[in-house]
Amino acid sequence: MKCEECSKPMIKVRKGIWKATCHCGDTIPKKKNKATVIKVDGTEIALSTRPSLIEAQRIVGGFIQLLRVAHGLTLVVDEEGKLNGKPRNARASDYYQLGDLVGDVIVLEGWSTVK
């Protein structure tokens, strides 16, 4: 992180708060953590907290696999979704450049894993 006024580096003061090393006094809040379920039909459901392993398995319908993608996002998918013949999730596949995703997908922003 850099100060917006003078471009000097910023230091982490405490969780989520950054302060400039200069005397500009800028503070920039860190991106908020959030989790969203993308259903096969394209609907999105915001989760109020990071899902536990059991909750993530229930949401995706099987054993989970974590896929790290660009911009600090992590996708939680059903590890055996293709083998089980789940339908393609077109909306979630937009996040993943290496192939199609199937079934319901959890998008974690800021978190890199489930609880």
URFENUR-V658133 format. One record per helix or strand of 2 or more residues. SS is the DSSP state (~ for helix, > for strand). FROM is the first residue (numbers start at 1). LEN is the number of residues. If there is no record, write none. Layout:
# URFENUR-V658133
SS FROM LEN
SS FROM LEN
This chain:
# URFENUR-V658133
> 9 6
> 17 4
> 27 3
> 34 5
> 44 4
~ 53 8
> 64 6
> 73 6
~ 90 4
> 105 5
